[in-house]
Amino acid sequence: LTRLGDEEKATLLEDPAVEYFTGHGRVIRKWLFIAIKEPADLERYLPFIEASYREAAQQ
């Protein structure tokens, strides 16, 4: 997720399935990575995914 506010990021980072995105060995703290293991898990993250999408669409 690339376009979340600080409060939304802090909330998500409390979840053990969520971490900062890592690319080429570097941690990118503006982006979050969610390890979704089951399709049912998607529902609890959907509000955050939609918020990130809406923010990106406004840019």
C-alpha positions as protocol buffer text, in pm:
chain_id: "A"
residue {
  index: 1
  type: LEU
  ca { x: 0 y: 0 z: 0 }
}
residue {
  index: 2
  type: THR
  ca { x: 157 y: 323 z: -111 }
}
residue {
  index: 3
  type: ARG
  ca { x: -81 y: 605 z: -22 }
}
residue {
  index: 4
  type: LEU
  ca { x: -190 y: 570 z: 341 }
}
residue {
  index: 5
  type: GLY
  ca { x: -179 y: 836 z: 608 }
}
residue {
  index: 6
  type: ASP
  ca { x: 41 y: 800 z: 914 }
}
residue {
  index: 7
  type: GLU
  ca { x: -249 y: 698 z: 1138 }
}
residue {
  index: 8
  type: GLU
  ca { x: -363 y: 426 z: 898 }
}
residue {
  index: 9
  type: LYS
  ca { x: -6 y: 297 z: 865 }
}
residue {
  index: 10
  type: ALA
  ca { x: 35 y: 285 z: 1243 }
}
residue {
  index: 11
  type: THR
  ca { x: -289 y: 89 z: 1276 }
}
residue {
  index: 12
  type: LEU
  ca { x: -187 y: -162 z: 1011 }
}
residue {
  index: 13
  type: LEU
  ca { x: 165 y: -207 z: 1149 }
}
residue {
  index: 14
  type: GLU
  ca { x: 13 y: -345 z: 1471 }
}
residue {
  index: 15
  type: ASP
  ca { x: -90 y: -650 z: 1266 }
}
residue {
  index: 16
  type: PRO
  ca { x: 183 y: -919 z: 1245 }
}
residue {
  index: 17
  type: ALA
  ca { x: 100 y: -981 z: 876 }
}
residue {
  index: 18
  type: VAL
  ca { x: 196 y: -622 z: 787 }
}
residue {
  index: 19
  type: GLU
  ca { x: 547 y: -483 z: 746 }
}
residue {
  index: 20
  type: TYR
  ca { x: 728 y: -213 z: 559 }
}
residue {
  index: 21
  type: PHE
  ca { x: 795 y: -293 z: 194 }
}
residue {
  index: 22
  type: THR
  ca { x: 1148 y: -406 z: 114 }
}
residue {
  index: 23
  type: GLY
  ca { x: 1297 y: -364 z: -232 }
}
residue {
  index: 24
  type: HIS
  ca { x: 1652 y: -454 z: -333 }
}
residue {
  index: 25
  type: GLY
  ca { x: 1745 y: -492 z: 34 }
}
residue {
  index: 26
  type: ARG
  ca { x: 1616 y: -145 z: 127 }
}
residue {
  index: 27
  type: VAL
  ca { x: 1324 y: -79 z: 357 }
}
residue {
  index: 28
  type: ILE
  ca { x: 1076 y: 167 z: 209 }
}
residue {
  index: 29
  type: ARG
  ca { x: 883 y: 317 z: 500 }
}
residue {
  index: 30
  type: LYS
  ca { x: 632 y: 498 z: 279 }
}
residue {
  index: 31
  type: TRP
  ca { x: 491 y: 165 z: 155 }
}
residue {
  index: 32
  type: LEU
  ca { x: 340 y: -129 z: 343 }
}
residue {
  index: 33
  type: PHE
  ca { x: 334 y: -496 z: 249 }
}
residue {
  index: 34
  type: ILE
  ca { x: 53 y: -725 z: 367 }
}
residue {
  index: 35
  type: ALA
  ca { x: 111 y: -1101 z: 366 }
}
residue {
  index: 36
  type: ILE
  ca { x: -237 y: -1230 z: 281 }
}
residue {
  index: 37
  type: LYS
  ca { x: -240 y: -1606 z: 327 }
}
residue {
  index: 38
  type: GLU
  ca { x: -612 y: -1679 z: 293 }
}
residue {
  index: 39
  type: PRO
  ca { x: -870 y: -1513 z: 67 }
}
residue {
  index: 40
  type: ALA
  ca { x: -1086 y: -1450 z: 375 }
}
residue {
  index: 41
  type: ASP
  ca { x: -806 y: -1230 z: 519 }
}
residue {
  index: 42
  type: LEU
  ca { x: -856 y: -979 z: 240 }
}
residue {
  index: 43
  type: GLU
  ca { x: -1181 y: -850 z: 389 }
}
residue {
  index: 44
  type: ARG
  ca { x: -1017 y: -703 z: 700 }
}
residue {
  index: 45
  type: TYR
  ca { x: -762 y: -514 z: 489 }
}
residue {
  index: 46
  type: LEU
  ca { x: -1008 y: -393 z: 225 }
}
residue {
  index: 47
  type: PRO
  ca { x: -1077 y: -54 z: 388 }
}
residue {
  index: 48
  type: PHE
  ca { x: -703 y: 22 z: 388 }
}
residue {
  index: 49
  type: ILE
  ca { x: -660 y: -99 z: 30 }
}
residue {
  index: 50
  type: GLU
  ca { x: -952 y: 116 z: -84 }
}
residue {
  index: 51
  type: ALA
  ca { x: -819 y: 422 z: 105 }
}
residue {
  index: 52
  type: SER
  ca { x: -478 y: 383 z: -59 }
}
residue {
  index: 53
  type: TYR
  ca { x: -639 y: 342 z: -401 }
}
residue {
  index: 54
  type: ARG
  ca { x: -862 y: 648 z: -357 }
}
residue {
  index: 55
  type: GLU
  ca { x: -567 y: 862 z: -252 }
}
residue {
  index: 56
  type: ALA
  ca { x: -358 y: 742 z: -549 }
}
residue {
  index: 57
  type: ALA
  ca { x: -646 y: 808 z: -790 }
}
residue {
  index: 58
  type: GLN
  ca { x: -666 y: 1171 z: -676 }
}
residue {
  index: 59
  type: GLN
  ca { x: -301 y: 1233 z: -765 }
}
